[in-house]
Amino acid sequence: MHTANTPGADRAWDGSYKHRRPPRFLRVAPDSPTRLLRTAQQSQCSDCGNHIEWYDRTAGHHPVPLHPHELPATAVPPHQRWHVDTGIAHPSGDGSPWCRVRHRALCPATPTEPAGSTMDALRRNLALTSRRLQDTGHFTPLPPSCADPPTQDATAPEARPVVQLLCLRYLAPGPLEHIPCVAQTRARRRCPYPVLEPDALPGIWILAPLHPDHDPGHLPLTELWLALYDLTHLPYSEQLRWRAQRCTAHATAPDAADIARTTWEPFNPRTHHQHIQHHLPDPPHPTHQGHG
């Protein structure tokens, strides 16, 4: 006996879904030196420990952290709606009944004004998740002192040094010895080794003109000099390894995929002025070994 398809609340007359969400497109950033293919780079909020997804924005903008799940557009204020199109995040709605939200609007560690029952309830759920992560030891929030304005010691060249490689200058994500490898291990985890390994060829600290187009012979002022970690004297392959942010083991492993994006920032003297140091760092103190 033949029975006709009976359309339901979520299906059309032919049985297809009315509101099936379009697929998310995989995308590789055009300026990325890695082979990381992604829709969004998953990470963890450093303030509350909840999951976030980093999406690229239009040219000239930094990536934006979004809440991993979509929300009903009617429950989100218009100025807080985001949508993702072909892997790019846009700060507005796209006319669909669903939208994305920037994580900062929901982060329980960030004070915000009430935005609605749905968002306030989700914010409370994230706060409970953050507390469970702390109770089980899976997340440790930064101490309040880390949120204070940086002191003179925090702005030393070792904090976020300027690195020169491949004839370009980059702002490092952190201390040189703590820059992590972005490769994925066979266990599908991130490589635990840093880029600056003891067996790797080291760079050298130098003083260079803050503006490369200036003549060093006519720069008597200290403020016109920049302390940077120079790698240009290293072999080309070694500089490529640094730019790809890989340890020495994964530098020669082309089959190893990237599990995270590189964290270099093109150095800009105007926007990164708080990281500019005009004197070379002090040499490390010698380690005194006791005699038995």
C-alpha positions as CSV (number, residue, x, y, z in Angstrom):
1,M,0.0,0.0,0.0
2,H,1.5,3.3,-1.0
3,T,1.5,6.2,1.4
4,A,2.2,9.7,0.5
5,N,4.9,11.7,2.3
6,T,3.3,13.8,5.0
7,P,5.3,17.0,5.5
8,G,6.2,17.7,9.1
9,A,7.1,20.9,10.9
10,D,10.8,20.6,9.9
11,R,10.4,18.9,6.5
12,A,9.1,20.1,3.1
13,W,6.5,18.2,1.0
14,D,9.3,16.1,-0.6
15,G,10.7,15.0,2.7
16,S,13.8,17.2,2.6
17,Y,14.7,19.4,5.6
18,K,13.5,23.0,5.5
19,H,16.2,24.5,7.7
20,R,19.2,22.4,7.0
21,R,22.2,24.5,7.8
22,P,24.7,25.0,4.9
23,P,28.0,23.2,5.2
24,R,31.0,25.1,6.5
25,F,33.7,25.5,3.9
26,L,37.3,24.4,4.7
27,R,39.7,27.2,4.0
28,V,43.4,27.9,4.2
29,A,44.4,31.5,4.9
30,P,46.1,33.0,1.8
31,D,49.0,34.5,3.9
32,S,49.5,31.4,6.0
33,P,52.9,29.6,5.6
34,T,51.4,26.3,7.0
35,R,49.2,23.6,5.4
36,L,46.5,23.9,8.1
37,L,43.1,23.2,6.5
38,R,40.3,24.3,8.8
39,T,36.9,25.8,9.2
40,A,37.9,27.2,12.6
41,Q,40.8,26.8,14.9
42,Q,39.6,25.4,18.3
43,S,41.2,26.8,21.4
44,Q,40.5,27.4,25.1
45,C,39.7,30.8,26.6
46,S,42.6,31.8,28.9
47,D,40.2,33.5,31.3
48,C,37.4,31.0,31.8
49,G,38.7,27.8,30.1
50,N,35.7,27.3,27.8
51,H,36.1,26.2,24.2
52,I,36.3,28.9,21.5
53,E,36.8,28.9,17.7
54,W,39.1,31.3,16.0
55,Y,37.9,32.6,12.7
56,D,39.7,34.8,10.2
57,R,38.2,38.1,9.4
58,T,38.5,40.3,6.3
59,A,41.9,41.5,5.2
60,G,43.7,43.7,7.8
61,H,41.9,42.3,10.8
62,H,43.0,39.9,13.5
63,P,41.1,36.6,14.0
64,V,38.1,36.7,16.2
65,P,37.1,34.1,18.9
66,L,33.5,33.0,18.5
67,H,31.4,30.7,20.6
68,P,31.5,27.2,19.1
69,H,27.7,26.9,18.7
70,E,25.1,28.9,16.9
71,L,22.3,30.8,18.7
72,P,18.9,31.9,17.7
73,A,19.2,35.3,16.1
74,T,16.2,36.6,18.0
75,A,18.0,36.0,21.3
76,V,21.1,38.0,20.4
77,P,21.2,41.8,20.1
78,P,21.8,42.9,16.5
79,H,25.2,44.6,17.3
80,Q,26.5,41.3,18.8
81,R,25.5,39.0,15.9
82,W,28.2,37.4,13.7
83,H,28.0,35.0,10.8
84,V,30.5,32.9,9.0
85,D,30.7,32.8,5.2
86,T,33.2,30.5,3.4
87,G,35.4,30.4,6.5
88,I,35.4,34.2,7.1
89,A,33.7,35.8,10.1
90,H,31.6,38.9,9.6
91,P,30.3,41.2,12.4
92,S,26.6,41.2,11.4
93,G,23.7,38.9,10.8
94,D,23.1,37.2,7.4
95,G,19.4,37.1,7.6
96,S,19.1,33.5,8.8
97,P,17.4,32.5,12.0
98,W,20.8,31.5,13.5
99,C,23.9,33.6,14.2
100,R,27.3,33.3,16.0
101,V,28.4,35.3,19.0
102,R,31.8,36.6,20.1
103,H,33.0,34.7,23.1
104,R,33.7,37.9,25.0
105,A,29.9,38.5,25.2
106,L,29.4,35.2,27.0
107,C,32.7,34.8,28.9
108,P,31.9,34.4,32.6
109,A,35.2,36.1,33.5
110,T,34.3,39.3,31.6
111,P,31.8,41.7,33.2
112,T,29.0,42.4,30.7
113,E,25.5,43.9,30.9
114,P,22.5,41.6,30.7
115,A,21.8,40.7,27.1
116,G,18.7,38.5,27.4
117,S,17.4,35.3,29.0
118,T,19.0,33.0,26.4
119,M,22.5,34.6,26.5
120,D,22.4,35.0,30.3
121,A,21.5,31.3,30.8
122,L,24.3,30.3,28.4
123,R,26.7,32.5,30.3
124,R,25.7,30.8,33.6
125,N,26.3,27.4,32.0
126,L,29.7,28.5,30.9
127,A,30.4,29.7,34.4
128,L,29.5,26.2,35.8
129,T,31.8,24.6,33.2
130,S,34.6,26.9,34.1
131,R,34.2,26.0,37.8
132,R,34.2,22.2,37.0
133,L,37.3,22.6,34.9
134,Q,39.0,24.4,37.8
135,D,37.8,21.8,40.4
136,T,39.1,18.9,38.3
137,G,42.5,20.6,37.6
138,H,41.9,20.9,33.8
139,F,42.1,24.7,33.9
140,T,43.9,27.2,36.0
141,P,42.9,30.9,35.6
142,L,45.6,33.5,35.4
143,P,46.3,35.2,38.7
144,P,45.0,38.8,39.1
145,S,48.5,40.2,38.8
146,C,48.7,39.0,35.2
147,A,45.8,41.3,34.3
148,D,47.6,44.4,35.7
149,P,49.5,46.8,33.4
150,P,52.9,45.4,32.4
151,T,55.8,46.4,34.5
152,Q,59.3,47.1,33.2
153,D,60.3,43.5,33.7
154,A,57.3,42.2,31.7
155,T,58.3,44.4,28.8
156,A,61.8,43.1,28.6
157,P,63.0,41.7,25.2
158,E,62.5,38.1,26.5
159,A,58.7,38.8,27.1
160,R,57.7,39.3,23.4
161,P,60.9,39.9,21.5
162,V,61.2,41.1,17.9
163,V,62.6,38.4,15.7
164,Q,64.2,39.1,12.3
165,L,64.1,36.2,9.8
166,L,63.8,36.0,6.0
167,C,64.6,39.7,5.9
168,L,61.4,40.5,7.8
169,R,60.6,41.4,11.4
170,Y,58.1,39.5,13.5
171,L,56.8,39.9,17.0
172,A,57.1,36.6,18.8
173,P,54.1,35.3,20.8
174,G,56.2,35.0,24.0
175,P,59.6,34.2,25.3
176,L,61.9,32.6,22.7
177,E,62.3,29.4,24.7
178,H,58.5,29.0,25.0
179,I,57.4,29.3,21.4
180,P,55.7,26.0,20.8
181,C,55.8,23.7,17.8
182,V,52.5,23.7,15.8
183,A,53.0,20.2,14.3
184,Q,50.7,17.3,15.1
185,T,52.2,14.1,16.6
186,R,51.2,10.5,15.6
187,A,49.0,10.4,18.7
188,R,47.0,13.4,17.2
189,R,48.3,15.7,19.8
190,R,50.3,18.9,19.6
191,C,54.0,18.5,19.7
192,P,55.4,19.4,23.2
193,Y,58.8,20.6,22.0
194,P,59.6,24.3,21.4
195,V,61.0,25.8,18.3
196,L,64.2,26.9,20.1
197,E,65.7,23.6,21.1
198,P,69.2,23.2,22.8
199,D,70.6,21.5,19.7
200,A,69.3,24.1,17.2
201,L,71.4,26.9,15.8
202,P,70.9,30.0,17.9
203,G,70.3,33.5,16.8
204,I,72.1,36.6,18.1
205,W,70.8,39.7,19.8
206,I,71.6,42.9,17.9
207,L,70.8,46.5,17.9
208,A,69.2,47.6,14.6
209,P,67.6,50.9,13.4
210,L,64.0,51.0,14.5
211,H,63.1,52.1,10.9
212,P,65.2,50.0,8.4
213,D,65.2,52.8,5.8
214,H,67.2,55.1,8.1
215,D,70.9,55.4,7.9
216,P,72.5,53.8,11.1
217,G,75.3,56.4,10.9
218,H,72.9,59.2,11.6
219,L,71.0,57.7,14.5
220,P,72.6,59.1,17.7
221,L,69.4,58.8,19.7
222,T,68.9,55.6,21.7
223,E,65.1,55.7,21.0
224,L,65.8,55.1,17.3
225,W,67.4,51.7,17.9
226,L,65.7,48.4,18.3
227,A,66.9,45.3,20.1
228,L,65.9,42.2,18.1
229,Y,66.8,38.5,17.8
230,D,68.4,38.1,14.5
231,L,68.3,34.8,12.5
232,T,69.3,36.1,9.1
233,H,72.8,34.6,9.5
234,L,71.3,31.1,9.7
235,P,70.8,28.8,6.7
236,Y,67.7,29.4,4.7
237,S,66.2,26.1,5.7
238,E,66.6,27.0,9.4
239,Q,64.8,30.3,8.9
240,L,62.0,28.5,7.1
241,R,61.7,26.2,10.1
242,W,61.3,29.2,12.5
243,R,58.8,30.8,10.2
244,A,56.8,27.6,10.0
245,Q,57.1,27.4,13.9
246,R,58.3,23.8,14.0
247,C,60.8,21.9,16.1
248,T,63.9,20.4,14.6
249,A,62.2,16.9,14.4
250,H,59.1,18.1,12.6
251,A,61.0,20.4,10.3
252,T,62.0,17.4,8.2
253,A,58.6,15.7,8.4
254,P,56.6,17.0,5.5
255,D,53.8,14.5,6.2
256,A,53.1,15.9,9.7
257,A,50.1,18.2,9.6
258,D,49.7,21.4,11.6
259,I,47.4,21.2,14.6
260,A,47.5,24.9,15.3
261,R,48.2,28.1,13.5
262,T,51.5,30.0,13.7
263,T,51.5,32.9,16.1
264,W,53.9,35.3,14.5
265,E,52.8,38.9,14.1
266,P,54.3,41.2,11.5
267,F,56.1,43.8,13.5
268,N,54.7,47.3,13.4
269,P,56.5,50.0,15.4
270,R,53.3,51.9,15.9
271,T,51.0,49.2,17.2
272,H,53.7,47.2,19.0
273,H,55.4,50.1,20.6
274,Q,55.0,48.7,24.1
275,H,57.3,45.7,23.1
276,I,60.1,47.9,21.7
277,Q,63.3,47.7,23.6
278,H,66.2,50.0,22.9
279,H,68.9,48.1,24.8
280,L,70.3,44.6,24.5
281,P,69.1,42.1,27.1
282,D,71.5,41.2,29.9
283,P,73.5,38.0,29.3
284,P,72.3,35.0,31.2
285,H,73.9,34.4,34.6
286,P,76.4,31.6,34.5
287,T,75.3,28.4,36.3
288,H,77.6,27.6,39.2
289,Q,78.1,23.9,39.8
290,G,79.1,22.6,43.2
291,H,82.1,20.4,43.6
292,G,81.7,17.1,45.3
